[in-house]
């Protein structure tokens, strides 16, 4: 192979030479094709010891790994076989819990805090006093909300029962 200063002079000939070398080694061959016979020998060599090679004939009901089984179009565009059997009907969701007094207090602190921060003149308080009061109201609402978060197992559960779903 002759090279110029930027690469091979005849790119097509170099590429054809590389492809011929790879095909001689068996690269790009399929299982259905016979490997080319070595140039100097007429009889093929026996296969090397080891696990038997998987061929298309060894697979029951398939012509090869690319052609056997169900086709891609049939798999993608056909109806779902699971739809023919049964339809899953989800159970009714549990009812939402009822609001308690604590939830109304937390909501009240949030609303008052947002009103004091967004439109302080609505209540008649100046912005200099409304900003700290609004931040304090929002902080109180967040603190009360975090205090209401349940810690531990639900009421009536056996704590020695392990993980519960």
DSSP file (Angstrom, degrees, kcal/mol; ACC not computed):
  #  RESIDUE AA STRUCTURE BP1 BP2  ACC     N-H-->O    O-->H-N    N-H-->O    O-->H-N    TCO  KAPPA ALPHA  PHI   PSI    X-CA   Y-CA   Z-CA
    1    1 A X              0   0    0      0, 0.0     2,-0.4     0, 0.0     7,-0.0   0.000 360.0 360.0 360.0 125.3    0.0    0.0    0.0
    2    2 A X        -     0   0    0      8,-0.1     7,-1.4     0, 0.0     2,-0.4  -0.784 360.0-157.9 -98.7 139.3    1.5    3.3   -1.0
    3    3 A X  B     -A    8   0A   0     -2,-0.4     5,-0.3     5,-0.2     2,-0.1  -0.921   4.7-156.3-119.0 141.1    0.8    6.4    1.0
    4    4 A X        -     0   0    0      3,-3.9     5,-0.0    -2,-0.4    -1,-0.0  -0.183  49.2 -82.3 -91.8-164.8    1.0   10.0    0.0
    5    5 A X  S    S+     0   0    0      1,-0.2     3,-0.1    -2,-0.1    -2,-0.0   0.789 130.7  34.8 -74.8 -25.2    1.5   12.8    2.5
    6    6 A X  S    S-     0   0    0      1,-0.3     2,-0.3     2,-0.0    -1,-0.2   0.522 129.3 -65.1-104.1  -8.2   -2.2   12.9    3.4
    7    7 A X  S    S-     0   0    0      0, 0.0    -3,-3.9     0, 0.0    -1,-0.3  -0.968  86.6 -11.2 152.4-166.6   -3.1    9.2    3.1
    8    8 A X  B     -A    3   0A   0     -2,-0.3     3,-0.3    -5,-0.3    -5,-0.2  -0.308  51.7-139.9 -65.1 146.1   -3.3    6.4    0.6
    9    9 A X  S    S+     0   0    0     -7,-1.4     2,-0.7     1,-0.3    -1,-0.1   0.919  96.2  38.7 -73.5 -43.0   -3.1    7.5   -3.0
   10   10 A X     >  +     0   0    0     -8,-0.4     4,-2.0     1,-0.2    -1,-0.3  -0.829  68.1 177.9-111.7  93.2   -5.7    5.1   -4.3
   11   11 A X  H  > S+     0   0    0     -2,-0.7     4,-2.6    -3,-0.3     5,-0.2   0.886  78.5  52.8 -64.4 -42.4   -8.4    5.0   -1.7
   12   12 A X  H  > S+     0   0    0      1,-0.2     4,-2.4     2,-0.2    -1,-0.2   0.903 110.4  47.1 -62.8 -41.8  -10.8    2.6   -3.6
   13   13 A X  H  > S+     0   0    0      2,-0.2     4,-1.9     1,-0.2    -1,-0.2   0.894 112.9  49.4 -67.5 -39.0   -8.0    0.0   -4.1
   14   14 A X  H  X S+     0   0    0     -4,-2.0     4,-2.1     2,-0.2    -2,-0.2   0.910 111.6  48.9 -65.6 -42.4   -7.0    0.2   -0.5
   15   15 A X  H  X S+     0   0    0     -4,-2.6     4,-2.5     1,-0.2    -2,-0.2   0.916 110.4  50.5 -63.8 -43.5  -10.6   -0.2    0.7
   16   16 A X  H  X S+     0   0    0     -4,-2.4     4,-2.1     1,-0.2    -1,-0.2   0.865 109.8  51.7 -62.8 -36.0  -11.1   -3.2   -1.7
   17   17 A X  H  X S+     0   0    0     -4,-1.9     4,-2.0     2,-0.2    -1,-0.2   0.902 110.4  47.7 -67.1 -41.9   -8.0   -4.8   -0.3
   18   18 A X  H  X S+     0   0    0     -4,-2.1     4,-2.2     2,-0.2    -2,-0.2   0.922 112.5  49.0 -65.1 -44.2   -9.2   -4.3    3.3
   19   19 A X  H  X S+     0   0    0     -4,-2.5     4,-2.4     1,-0.2     5,-0.2   0.896 109.9  51.6 -63.6 -40.6  -12.6   -5.8    2.5
   20   20 A X  H  X S+     0   0    0     -4,-2.1     4,-1.8     1,-0.2    -1,-0.2   0.895 109.6  50.1 -64.2 -39.7  -11.0   -8.8    0.8
   21   21 A X  H  X S+     0   0    0     -4,-2.0     4,-1.2     2,-0.2    -2,-0.2   0.908 111.7  48.2 -63.8 -42.0   -8.8   -9.4    3.8
   22   22 A X  H  X>S+     0   0    0     -4,-2.2     5,-2.2     1,-0.2     4,-0.6   0.901 110.9  49.9 -67.0 -40.8  -11.8   -9.3    6.2
   23   23 A X  H ><5S+     0   0    0     -4,-2.4     3,-0.7     1,-0.2    13,-0.3   0.846 106.0  57.1 -66.6 -32.8  -13.9  -11.6    4.0
   24   24 A X  H 3<5S+     0   0    0     -4,-1.8    -1,-0.2     1,-0.2    -2,-0.2   0.824 106.4  49.9 -66.0 -30.0  -11.1  -14.1    3.9
   25   25 A X  H 3<5S-     0   0    0     -4,-1.2    -1,-0.2    -3,-0.3    -2,-0.2   0.583 122.9-107.6 -82.8 -11.2  -11.2  -14.1    7.7
   26   26 A X  T X<5 +     0   0    0     -3,-0.7     3,-1.4    -4,-0.6     2,-0.3   0.542  64.1 153.6  98.0   8.4  -15.0  -14.7    7.6
   27   27 A X  T 3 < +     0   0    0     -5,-2.2    -1,-0.3     1,-0.2     3,-0.1  -0.549  69.2  19.3 -72.4 132.2  -16.1  -11.3    8.8
   28   28 A X  T 3  S+     0   0    0      1,-0.3    -1,-0.2    -2,-0.3     2,-0.2   0.505  91.7 134.2  89.1   4.8  -19.6  -10.5    7.6
   29   29 A X    <   -     0   0    0     -3,-1.4    -1,-0.3     2,-0.0     2,-0.2  -0.624  46.0-140.2 -87.2 147.5  -20.5  -14.2    6.8
   30   30 A X    >   -     0   0    0     -2,-0.2     3,-0.7    -3,-0.1    -1,-0.0  -0.609  25.2-109.2 -99.5 165.1  -23.9  -15.6    7.9
   31   31 A X  T 3  S+     0   0    0      1,-0.2     4,-0.1    -2,-0.2    -1,-0.1   0.819 117.0  57.7 -64.3 -30.6  -24.5  -19.0    9.3
   32   32 A X  T 3  S+     0   0    0      2,-0.1    -1,-0.2    23,-0.1     2,-0.2   0.772  94.6  79.7 -72.1 -24.9  -26.3  -20.1    6.1
   33   33 A X  S <  S-     0   0    0     -3,-0.7     2,-0.3     1,-0.1    -4,-0.0  -0.560  82.3-123.5 -85.5 146.8  -23.3  -19.3    4.0
   34   34 A X        -     0   0    0     -2,-0.2    -4,-0.1     1,-0.1     3,-0.1  -0.687  31.3-111.2 -84.7 140.4  -20.3  -21.7    3.7
   35   35 A X        -     0   0    0     -2,-0.3   -11,-0.1     1,-0.1    -1,-0.1  -0.410  41.6 -95.8 -68.5 149.0  -17.0  -20.1    4.6
   36   36 A X        -     0   0    0    -13,-0.3     2,-0.1     1,-0.1    -1,-0.1  -0.378  42.7-108.8 -65.8 142.9  -14.6  -19.7    1.7
   37   37 A X        -     0   0    0      1,-0.1    -1,-0.1    -3,-0.1     5,-0.1  -0.456  39.2-100.1 -70.2 141.4  -12.1  -22.6    1.3
   38   38 A X    >   -     0   0    0     -2,-0.1     3,-0.7     1,-0.1    -1,-0.1  -0.296  31.6-119.1 -60.3 149.4   -8.6  -21.7    2.1
   39   39 A X  T 3  S+     0   0    0      1,-0.2    -1,-0.1    -3,-0.1    -2,-0.1   0.831 107.5  39.9 -63.4 -35.5   -6.5  -21.0   -0.9
   40   40 A X  T 3  S+     0   0    0      2,-0.0     2,-0.4     0, 0.0    -1,-0.2   0.520 107.7  66.4 -95.6  -4.9   -3.9  -23.8   -0.4
   41   41 A X    <   -     0   0    0     -3,-0.7     3,-0.0     1,-0.1     0, 0.0  -0.910  49.3-168.2-123.6 145.0   -6.2  -26.6    0.8
   42   42 A X  S    S+     0   0    0     -2,-0.4     2,-0.4     2,-0.1    -1,-0.1   0.741  76.8  63.5 -96.0 -29.4   -9.0  -28.6   -0.9
   43   43 A X  S    S-     0   0    0     -6,-0.0     2,-0.1     1,-0.0    -5,-0.1  -0.792  85.4-121.7 -99.7 137.3  -10.4  -30.3    2.2
   44   44 A X        -     0   0    0     -2,-0.4     2,-0.1     1,-0.1    -2,-0.1  -0.451  30.1-110.9 -73.5 150.8  -11.9  -28.3    5.0
   45   45 A X        -     0   0    0     -2,-0.1    -1,-0.1     1,-0.1     3,-0.1  -0.490  36.2-102.4 -77.0 149.1  -10.4  -28.7    8.5
   46   46 A X        -     0   0    0     -2,-0.1    -1,-0.1     1,-0.1     0, 0.0  -0.389  48.4 -92.3 -67.9 151.8  -12.5  -30.4   11.1
   47   47 A X        -     0   0    0      1,-0.1    -1,-0.1    -3,-0.1     3,-0.1  -0.307  46.2-102.4 -66.1 150.7  -14.2  -28.1   13.6
   48   48 A X        -     0   0    0      1,-0.1    -1,-0.1    -3,-0.1     2,-0.1  -0.322  43.1 -93.8 -70.4 153.9  -12.2  -27.3   16.8
   49   49 A X  S    S+     0   0    0      3,-0.0     2,-0.3    -2,-0.0    -1,-0.1  -0.378  81.9  77.7 -67.7 146.7  -13.2  -29.0   20.0
   50   50 A X  S    S-     0   0    0     -3,-0.1     3,-0.1    -2,-0.1     2,-0.0  -0.935  86.7 -14.7 145.9-167.8  -15.6  -27.1   22.2
   51   51 A X  S    S-     0   0    0     -2,-0.3     3,-0.1     1,-0.1     2,-0.0  -0.375  77.9-101.2 -66.4 143.8  -19.3  -26.4   22.3
   52   52 A X        -     0   0    0      1,-0.1     2,-0.2    -2,-0.0    -1,-0.1  -0.347  39.0-108.7 -66.4 144.6  -21.2  -27.2   19.1
   53   53 A X        -     0   0    0     -3,-0.1     2,-0.5     1,-0.1    -1,-0.1  -0.469  29.8-119.9 -72.5 142.7  -22.0  -24.2   16.9
   54   54 A X        -     0   0    0     -2,-0.2     2,-0.3    -3,-0.1    -1,-0.1  -0.733  37.3-178.5 -85.6 125.9  -25.6  -23.1   16.8
   55   55 A X    >>  -     0   0    0     -2,-0.5     4,-0.6     1,-0.1     3,-0.6  -0.724  42.3-105.2-118.4 171.1  -27.0  -23.3   13.3
   56   56 A X  G >4 S+     0   0    0     -2,-0.3     3,-0.8     1,-0.2     6,-0.3   0.838 119.4  56.8 -65.4 -32.6  -30.3  -22.5   11.9
   57   57 A X  G 34 S+     0   0    0      1,-0.2    -1,-0.2     6,-0.1     4,-0.1   0.769  98.9  61.1 -71.1 -24.1  -31.2  -26.2   11.5
   58   58 A X  G <4 S+     0   0    0     -3,-0.6     2,-0.6     2,-0.1    -1,-0.2   0.710  88.8  82.0 -75.7 -18.9  -30.6  -26.8   15.2
   59   59 A X  S X< S-     0   0    0     -3,-0.8     3,-1.2    -4,-0.6     2,-0.3  -0.763  84.5-128.0 -89.4 122.6  -33.4  -24.3   16.2
   60   60 A X  T 3  S+     0   0    0     -2,-0.6     3,-0.1     1,-0.2    -2,-0.1  -0.511  86.6   3.0 -72.2 132.2  -36.8  -25.9   16.0
   61   61 A X  T 3  S+     0   0    0     -2,-0.3     8,-0.6     1,-0.2     2,-0.4   0.621 109.9 100.3  75.7  13.5  -39.3  -24.1   13.9
   62   62 A X    <   -     0   0    0     -3,-1.2    -3,-0.2    -6,-0.3    -1,-0.2  -0.988  57.9-155.7-135.1 142.6  -36.9  -21.3   12.8
   63   63 A X  S    S-     0   0    0     -2,-0.4     2,-0.3     1,-0.4    -7,-0.1   0.614  80.0 -40.4 -86.0 -13.2  -35.0  -20.8    9.6
   64   64 A X     >  -     0   0    0     -8,-0.1     4,-2.1    -9,-0.1    -1,-0.4  -0.892  68.7 -81.4 163.8 170.5  -32.4  -18.7   11.3
   65   65 A X  T  4 S+     0   0    0     -2,-0.3    -1,-0.1     1,-0.2   -10,-0.0   0.739 126.9  42.9 -72.3 -19.7  -32.2  -16.0   14.0
   66   66 A X  T  4 S+     0   0    0      1,-0.1    -1,-0.2    -3,-0.1    -4,-0.0   0.727 123.8  32.1 -94.6 -23.3  -33.1  -13.3   11.5
   67   67 A X  T  4 S+     0   0    0     -3,-0.1    -2,-0.2     4,-0.1    -1,-0.1   0.601  98.2  90.6-111.3 -13.0  -35.9  -15.0    9.7
   68   68 A X  S  < S+     0   0    0     -4,-2.1    -6,-0.2    -6,-0.1     2,-0.1  -0.332  74.5  15.6 -85.4 165.8  -37.6  -17.3   12.2
   69   69 A X  S    S-     0   0    0     -8,-0.6     2,-0.3    -2,-0.1    -6,-0.1  -0.359 108.3 -11.1  79.7-154.8  -40.5  -16.6   14.5
   70   70 A X  S    S-     0   0    0     -2,-0.1     2,-0.0     1,-0.1    -2,-0.0  -0.622  72.6-116.0 -86.5 139.3  -42.9  -13.7   14.3
   71   71 A X     >  -     0   0    0     -2,-0.3     4,-2.1     1,-0.1     5,-0.2  -0.319  20.0-117.8 -72.5 157.0  -42.2  -10.9   11.9
   72   72 A X  H  > S+     0   0    0      1,-0.2     4,-2.7     2,-0.2     5,-0.3   0.922 113.6  49.8 -62.2 -46.6  -41.6   -7.4   13.2
   73   73 A X  H  > S+     0   0    0      1,-0.2     4,-2.6     2,-0.2     5,-0.3   0.902 111.2  49.5 -60.8 -40.9  -44.6   -5.9   11.4
   74   74 A X  H  > S+     0   0    0      1,-0.2     4,-1.0     2,-0.2    -1,-0.2   0.886 113.1  47.1 -66.2 -37.9  -46.9   -8.6   12.8
   75   75 A X  H  < S+     0   0    0     -4,-2.1    -2,-0.2     2,-0.2    -1,-0.2   0.923 119.5  37.4 -69.1 -44.3  -45.6   -8.0   16.3
   76   76 A X  H  < S+     0   0    0     -4,-2.7    -2,-0.2     1,-0.2    -3,-0.2   0.899 124.6  35.4 -78.1 -41.4  -45.9   -4.2   16.3
   77   77 A X  H  < S+     0   0    0     -4,-2.6    -1,-0.2    -5,-0.3    -3,-0.2   0.506  96.6  93.1 -97.8  -4.3  -49.0   -3.7   14.3
   78   78 A X  S  < S-     0   0    0     -4,-1.0     3,-0.1    -5,-0.3     2,-0.0  -0.388  86.4 -85.7 -84.9 167.9  -51.2   -6.7   15.4
   79   79 A X        -     0   0    0      1,-0.1     2,-0.4    -2,-0.1    -1,-0.1  -0.344  49.1 -99.0 -69.2 153.1  -53.7   -6.6   18.3
   80   80 A X    >   -     0   0    0      1,-0.2     3,-1.1    -3,-0.1     4,-0.5  -0.604  24.2-147.3 -73.8 124.3  -52.4   -7.3   21.8
   81   81 A X  T >> S+     0   0    0     -2,-0.4     3,-0.8     1,-0.3     4,-0.6   0.773  96.2  63.4 -66.6 -23.2  -53.1  -10.9   22.7
   82   82 A X  H >> S+     0   0    0      1,-0.2     4,-0.8     2,-0.2     3,-0.5   0.772  92.5  64.3 -69.9 -24.4  -53.6   -9.9   26.3
   83   83 A X  H <4 S+     0   0    0     -3,-1.1    -1,-0.2     1,-0.2    -2,-0.2   0.752  94.8  60.4 -70.3 -22.0  -56.6   -7.8   25.3
   84   84 A X  H <4 S+     0   0    0     -3,-0.8    -1,-0.2    -4,-0.5    -2,-0.2   0.802 104.3  48.5 -75.7 -28.3  -58.4  -10.9   24.2
   85   85 A X  H << S-     0   0    0     -4,-0.6     2,-0.3    -3,-0.5    -2,-0.1   0.980 119.4 -27.0 -78.3 -80.1  -58.4  -12.6   27.6
   86   86 A X     <  -     0   0    0     -4,-0.8     2,-0.4     2,-0.0    -1,-0.3  -0.963  52.2-127.2-139.4 152.8  -59.5  -10.3   30.4
   87   87 A X        -     0   0    0     -2,-0.3     2,-0.5    -3,-0.1    -4,-0.1  -0.855  27.4-122.8-100.5 137.2  -59.5   -6.6   31.0
   88   88 A X        -     0   0    0     -2,-0.4     2,-0.6     1,-0.0    -2,-0.0  -0.671  23.9-166.0 -79.3 126.0  -58.0   -5.2   34.2
   89   89 A X        -     0   0    0     -2,-0.5    -2,-0.0     0, 0.0    -1,-0.0  -0.950  16.8-137.1-113.5 112.5  -60.5   -3.2   36.2
   90   90 A X        -     0   0    0     -2,-0.6     3,-0.1     1,-0.1     2,-0.0  -0.328  25.1-106.4 -68.6 151.1  -58.8   -1.2   38.9
   91   91 A X        -     0   0    0      1,-0.1    -1,-0.1    -2,-0.0     2,-0.1  -0.301  44.8 -84.8 -71.8 161.6  -60.5   -1.1   42.3
   92   92 A X        -     0   0    0      1,-0.1    -1,-0.1    -2,-0.0     3,-0.1  -0.419  49.9-112.8 -64.0 138.0  -62.3    2.0   43.4
   93   93 A X        -     0   0    0      1,-0.1    -1,-0.1    -2,-0.1     3,-0.1  -0.392  35.6-100.6 -70.7 152.5  -59.9    4.5   45.0
   94   94 A X        -     0   0    0      1,-0.1    -1,-0.1    -3,-0.1     3,-0.1  -0.354  47.0 -94.2 -68.5 155.0  -60.3    5.1   48.7
   95   95 A X        -     0   0    0      1,-0.1    -1,-0.1    -3,-0.1     2,-0.1  -0.331  44.5 -98.1 -68.8 152.4  -62.2    8.3   49.7
   96   96 A X        -     0   0    0      1,-0.1    -1,-0.1    -3,-0.1     2,-0.0  -0.410  46.3-101.7 -67.0 144.7  -60.2   11.4   50.4
   97   97 A X        -     0   0    0      1,-0.1     2,-0.2    -2,-0.1    -1,-0.1  -0.334  39.7-105.1 -67.4 152.2  -59.6   12.1   54.1
   98   98 A X        -     0   0    0      1,-0.1     2,-0.2    -3,-0.1    -1,-0.1  -0.496  35.7-108.4 -77.1 146.0  -61.9   14.7   55.8
   99   99 A X        -     0   0    0     -2,-0.2     2,-0.2     4,-0.0    -1,-0.1  -0.516  34.9-156.8 -74.0 139.7  -60.3   18.0   56.6
  100  100 A X     >  -     0   0    0     -2,-0.2     4,-1.4     1,-0.0     3,-0.4  -0.591  33.8 -95.9-109.2 176.2  -59.7   18.7   60.3
  101  101 A X  H  > S+     0   0    0      1,-0.2     4,-2.0    -2,-0.2     5,-0.2   0.870 121.5  58.2 -60.9 -38.2  -59.4   22.0   62.2
  102  102 A X  H  > S+     0   0    0      1,-0.2     4,-2.2     2,-0.2    -1,-0.2   0.864 102.9  53.0 -62.3 -36.3  -55.6   21.9   62.0
  103  103 A X  H  > S+     0   0    0     -3,-0.4     4,-2.3     1,-0.2    -1,-0.2   0.882 108.3  50.4 -67.4 -37.4  -55.7   21.7   58.2
  104  104 A X  H  X S+     0   0    0     -4,-1.4     4,-2.3     2,-0.2    -2,-0.2   0.881 109.4  51.3 -67.1 -37.1  -57.9   24.8   58.1
  105  105 A X  H  X S+     0   0    0     -4,-2.0     4,-2.3     2,-0.2    -2,-0.2   0.928 110.9  47.9 -65.1 -44.3  -55.5   26.7   60.4
  106  106 A X  H  X S+     0   0    0     -4,-2.2     4,-2.1     1,-0.2    -2,-0.2   0.920 113.0  48.4 -61.9 -44.3  -52.5   25.8   58.2
  107  107 A X  H  X S+     0   0    0     -4,-2.3     4,-2.5     1,-0.2    -1,-0.2   0.886 109.5  53.1 -63.3 -39.1  -54.4   26.9   55.1
  108  108 A X  H  X S+     0   0    0     -4,-2.3     4,-2.6     2,-0.2     5,-0.2   0.917 108.4  49.4 -62.6 -44.1  -55.4   30.2   56.8
  109  109 A X  H  X S+     0   0    0     -4,-2.3     4,-2.4     1,-0.2    -2,-0.2   0.902 111.9  49.4 -62.4 -40.7  -51.8   31.0   57.6
  110  110 A X  H  X S+     0   0    0     -4,-2.1     4,-2.5     2,-0.2     5,-0.2   0.940 113.0  45.6 -62.6 -47.1  -50.7   30.3   54.0
  111  111 A X  H  X S+     0   0    0     -4,-2.5     4,-2.5     2,-0.2    -2,-0.2   0.929 115.2  46.0 -65.0 -45.5  -53.5   32.5   52.6
  112  112 A X  H  X S+     0   0    0     -4,-2.6     4,-2.5     1,-0.2    -1,-0.2   0.914 113.1  50.7 -64.3 -42.2  -52.8   35.4   55.0
  113  113 A X  H  X S+     0   0    0     -4,-2.4     4,-1.6    -5,-0.2    -2,-0.2   0.912 112.2  46.3 -62.5 -42.6  -49.1   35.1   54.5
  114  114 A X  H  X S+     0   0    0     -4,-2.5     4,-2.7     2,-0.2     5,-0.3   0.904 112.4  50.6 -66.9 -40.6  -49.4   35.2   50.7
  115  115 A X  H  X S+     0   0    0     -4,-2.5     4,-1.7     1,-0.2     7,-0.2   0.912 109.8  50.4 -63.2 -41.5  -51.9   38.1   50.8
  116  116 A X  H  < S+     0   0    0     -4,-2.5    -1,-0.2     1,-0.2     4,-0.2   0.848 116.3  41.8 -65.7 -32.8  -49.5   40.1   53.0
  117  117 A X  H  < S+     0   0    0     -4,-1.6     3,-0.2    -5,-0.2    -2,-0.2   0.849 123.6  34.8 -82.0 -34.5  -46.6   39.5   50.7
  118  118 A X  H  < S+     0   0    0     -4,-2.7     2,-0.4     1,-0.2    -3,-0.2   0.943 135.2  11.5 -88.5 -52.9  -48.5   40.1   47.4
  119  119 A X    ><  +     0   0    0     -4,-1.7     3,-1.2    -5,-0.3     4,-0.5  -0.683  63.8 164.0-128.2  78.6  -51.0   42.8   48.1
  120  120 A X  G >>>S+     0   0    0     -2,-0.4     5,-1.6     1,-0.2     4,-0.9   0.791  74.2  63.7 -68.0 -25.8  -50.3   44.4   51.5
  121  121 A X  G 345S+     0   0    0      1,-0.2    -1,-0.2     3,-0.2     5,-0.1   0.668  86.2  74.6 -73.1 -14.5  -52.5   47.4   50.8
  122  122 A X  G <45S+     0   0    0     -3,-1.2    -1,-0.2    -7,-0.2    -2,-0.2   0.871 104.0  36.9 -64.2 -36.9  -55.6   45.2   50.6
  123  123 A X  T <45S-     0   0    0     -3,-0.7    -1,-0.2    -4,-0.5    -2,-0.2   0.687 119.1-110.3 -87.6 -20.6  -55.6   44.8   54.4
  124  124 A X  T  <5S+     0   0    0     -4,-0.9     2,-0.4     1,-0.4    -3,-0.2   0.666  75.4 128.1  97.9  21.0  -54.5   48.4   54.9
  125  125 A X      < -     0   0    0     -5,-1.6    -1,-0.4     1,-0.0    -2,-0.2  -0.870  60.2-114.2-109.4 142.6  -51.0   47.6   56.2
  126  126 A X    >>  -     0   0    0     -2,-0.4     4,-2.5     1,-0.1     3,-0.8  -0.319  26.0-113.1 -71.3 157.5  -47.9   49.3   54.7
  127  127 A X  H 3> S+     0   0    0      1,-0.2     4,-1.8     2,-0.2     5,-0.2   0.800 113.4  63.3 -62.7 -28.7  -45.3   47.2   52.9
  128  128 A X  H 3> S+     0   0    0      1,-0.2     4,-0.5     2,-0.2    -1,-0.2   0.857 116.0  29.7 -66.0 -33.6  -42.7   47.7   55.6
  129  129 A X  H <> S+     0   0    0     -3,-0.8     4,-1.5     2,-0.1    -2,-0.2   0.773 116.4  58.7 -93.0 -30.4  -44.8   45.9   58.2
  130  130 A X  H  X S+     0   0    0     -4,-2.5     4,-2.8     1,-0.2     5,-0.2   0.847  98.0  59.9 -71.4 -34.4  -46.6   43.5   55.8
  131  131 A X  H  X S+     0   0    0     -4,-1.8     4,-2.4     2,-0.2     5,-0.2   0.958 109.1  40.2 -63.2 -52.3  -43.5   41.8   54.5
  132  132 A X  H  X S+     0   0    0     -4,-0.5     4,-2.4    -5,-0.2    -1,-0.2   0.896 117.3  50.5 -64.6 -35.5  -42.2   40.5   57.8
  133  133 A X  H  X S+     0   0    0     -4,-1.5     4,-2.4     2,-0.2    -2,-0.2   0.898 110.8  49.3 -66.3 -39.0  -45.7   39.6   58.9
  134  134 A X  H  X S+     0   0    0     -4,-2.8     4,-2.4     2,-0.2    -2,-0.2   0.911 112.3  47.0 -65.2 -43.1  -46.3   37.7   55.6
  135  135 A X  H  X S+     0   0    0     -4,-2.4     4,-2.5    -5,-0.2    -2,-0.2   0.907 113.0  49.8 -64.8 -40.7  -43.0   35.8   55.9
  136  136 A X  H  X S+     0   0    0     -4,-2.4     4,-2.3    -5,-0.2    -2,-0.2   0.899 110.6  49.8 -64.3 -40.6  -43.8   35.0   59.6
  137  137 A X  H  X S+     0   0    0     -4,-2.4     4,-2.3     2,-0.2    -2,-0.2   0.918 112.2  47.2 -65.3 -43.1  -47.3   33.7   58.6
  138  138 A X  H  X S+     0   0    0     -4,-2.4     4,-2.3     2,-0.2    -2,-0.2   0.905 112.3  50.0 -64.2 -40.9  -45.9   31.5   55.8
  139  139 A X  H  X S+     0   0    0     -4,-2.5     4,-2.4     2,-0.2    -2,-0.2   0.892 111.0  49.6 -64.6 -39.1  -43.2   30.1   58.2
  140  140 A X  H  X S+     0   0    0     -4,-2.3     4,-2.6     2,-0.2     5,-0.2   0.912 110.3  50.5 -65.8 -42.0  -45.8   29.4   60.8
  141  141 A X  H  X S+     0   0    0     -4,-2.3     4,-2.1     2,-0.2    -2,-0.2   0.905 112.0  47.2 -61.9 -41.8  -48.0   27.6   58.2
  142  142 A X  H  X S+     0   0    0     -4,-2.3     4,-2.4     2,-0.2    -2,-0.2   0.907 112.4  50.1 -66.5 -41.7  -45.0   25.5   57.1
  143  143 A X  H  X S+     0   0    0     -4,-2.4     4,-2.0     1,-0.2    -2,-0.2   0.928 112.1  46.6 -63.4 -44.8  -44.1   24.6   60.7
  144  144 A X  H  X S+     0   0    0     -4,-2.6     4,-1.2     1,-0.2    -1,-0.2   0.881 111.5  52.5 -64.9 -36.9  -47.7   23.6   61.5
  145  145 A X  H  < S+     0   0    0     -4,-2.1     4,-0.4    -5,-0.2     3,-0.3   0.915 110.4  47.1 -64.0 -42.6  -47.9   21.5   58.4
  146  146 A X  H >< S+     0   0    0     -4,-2.4     3,-0.9     1,-0.2    -2,-0.2   0.837 108.4  55.7 -69.1 -32.3  -44.6   19.7   59.2
  147  147 A X  H 3< S+     0   0    0     -4,-2.0    -1,-0.2     1,-0.2    -2,-0.2   0.774 102.7  57.5 -69.0 -24.5  -45.8   19.1   62.8
  148  148 A X  T 3< S+     0   0    0     -4,-1.2    -1,-0.2    -3,-0.3     2,-0.2   0.579  78.6 111.6 -82.7  -9.3  -49.0   17.4   61.4
  149  149 A X  S <  S-     0   0    0     -3,-0.9     2,-0.2    -4,-0.4    -3,-0.0  -0.475  74.6-117.6 -67.5 130.5  -47.0   14.8   59.4
  150  150 A X        -     0   0    0     -2,-0.2     2,-0.4     2,-0.0    -1,-0.1  -0.471  24.9-158.9 -73.5 137.0  -47.5   11.4   61.0
  151  151 A X        +     0   0    0     -2,-0.2     2,-0.1     2,-0.1    -1,-0.0  -0.966  55.4   4.3-113.5 131.4  -44.5    9.6   62.4
  152  152 A X  S    S-     0   0    0     -2,-0.4     3,-0.1     3,-0.0    -2,-0.0  -0.389 104.3 -20.9  95.4-172.2  -44.6    5.8   62.8
  153  153 A X  S    S-     0   0    0      1,-0.1     3,-0.1    -2,-0.1    -2,-0.1  -0.266  75.1 -93.8 -73.0 159.1  -47.2    3.2   61.9
  154  154 A X    >   -     0   0    0      1,-0.1     3,-1.8     2,-0.1    -1,-0.1  -0.274  57.8 -77.8 -66.7 159.5  -50.8    4.0   61.4
  155  155 A X  T 3  S+     0   0    0      1,-0.2    -1,-0.1    -3,-0.1     3,-0.1  -0.345 118.3  21.4 -62.4 136.7  -53.2    3.7   64.3
  156  156 A X  T 3  S+     0   0    0      1,-0.3    -1,-0.2    -3,-0.1     2,-0.2   0.429  92.0 130.9  88.4  -0.1  -54.2    0.1   65.1
  157  157 A X    <   -     0   0    0     -3,-1.8     2,-0.7     1,-0.0    -1,-0.3  -0.596  62.5-119.5 -88.1 149.5  -51.1   -1.5   63.3
  158  158 A X    >   -     0   0    0     -2,-0.2     3,-1.6     1,-0.1     4,-0.1  -0.785  18.0-157.9 -86.7 113.5  -49.0   -4.1   64.9
  159  159 A X  G >  S+     0   0    0     -2,-0.7     3,-0.6     1,-0.3    -1,-0.1   0.700  90.5  58.4 -68.1 -17.4  -45.4   -2.7   65.1
  160  160 A X  G 3  S+     0   0    0      1,-0.2    -1,-0.3    -3,-0.0    -2,-0.0   0.339  82.8  87.9 -90.7   8.0  -43.9   -6.2   65.4
  161  161 A X  G <  S-     0   0    0     -3,-1.6    -1,-0.2     1,-0.3     2,-0.2   0.558  86.5-137.3 -85.1  -8.9  -45.4   -7.2   62.1
  162  162 A X    <   +     0   0    0     -3,-0.6    -1,-0.3    -4,-0.1     2,-0.1  -0.527  58.8   4.7  87.6-156.5  -42.5   -6.0   59.9
  163  163 A X        -     0   0    0     -2,-0.2     2,-0.4     2,-0.0    -4,-0.0  -0.360  67.3-160.6 -68.1 140.6  -42.9   -4.1   56.7
  164  164 A X              0   0    0      1,-0.1    -2,-0.0    -2,-0.1    -1,-0.0  -0.969 360.0 360.0-126.1 140.9  -46.4   -3.1   55.6
  165  165 A X              0   0    0     -2,-0.4    -1,-0.1     0, 0.0    -2,-0.0   0.398 360.0 360.0-100.4 360.0  -47.6   -2.2   52.2
